[in-house]
Amino acid sequence: MQFRLKGFYGAEHNSVWLNGTKLDIQPSLQIRKHSFEFAWGYMGSGPSQLALAILLQLKGRQFAEAHYFQLKTDIIATLPNENFDERTITWEPSQDGT
């Protein structure tokens, strides 16, 4: 799959745009409450919430729950731990989920 992502670390909250639209954290919080804020650039709860929200938006709940940890590990944790301009990301989950 391919998607565009942009991130902004703000003074009061962090914002992420997925395919040009600001990503809402609330739907992902209905599934799992890792963090009440998106984050990236490390392995933690904020990156988990972001990965879950991205896949939930793009592929739906079942796919998101099955693969968000891998997206966090492969992509979200490797993003710069700072603001980043929009970039195109290509990613597919591995067959075994690792």
N, C-alpha and C positions, 0 to 999 in steps of 0.2 A: 504494500500500500504506500501511497505517497500523500504527504500533507505539508502545509506551510505552517510554520510556528514562529512566534515573536514573543519575547518576554521582557517585562519591565519590573524591576525591584523598586517599589515605592516606599515612601516614608510611613504610610499608614497601612498599605496592603500591596500585594504583588498582583500584577495583571499579565494574562497570557492571551494572545490572539491565535486562534486556530482557523486557518484558511480565511483570514481577514476579518473574522468575527470574534469579539471578546468572549472568552470561555467562562461560563458560569460554573462555579464550584458546587452549587447546591444539589444538582442531580447526583453527582458522585458521592456526596455526603449521605444520601439516602441509602447507598449501598454499603459503604465503609467509611468510618471516620478516622482516617489516619491523621489528618491535620485540617485545621480550619483555614489554611492558607496554602496556595501553590508555591512551590520552590523548585529549584533545579541546580545542577552542578555538583551534587553529592548524593550519597545513598542515605535517604532518610524519609521521614513521614510526609513532608511537603512534596517531594518528588513522587512518592507513591500516590498521593492524592491527584497530582497532575497527570500521571500516566493513566490512572483509572478514568479521569474525566475525559482525556483525549480519546481513549478507545471507546468509552461509553458513547460519546458524541458520534464517532465515525462508524462504529461497528455494532453497537448495542450491548446490552447487559451481559449476556452469556459469554460473548467473545471477550469483553472487557475484563470480566472476573477471571477468565482463564489465562489471560496474557499480559495483564498490566505490569506485573512484577518484572517480566522479561523486557518490556518496553522501558521501564525505569532503568534497569541495569544496562541495556544496550544503548539507549539514547538519552534519556532525561538526566541521568547522573553524569553523563559526559559533556553536557552543555556547559558553557562558561558560567561560573557562579557570579554572574553580573547581568546587567541588561544585555540583550542581544537583539540584533535586527532580524527581520523576517528571513527565514531560511527554509529551503525545501528539504524535507526529510523523506527518505525512502527506507522502509522497514517492513520486514515480514517475520513473524514468529518462527522459531525453529520447530521442527516436527515434534520433538520430545518436550517442548516447553521450557528448555533451559538455554 
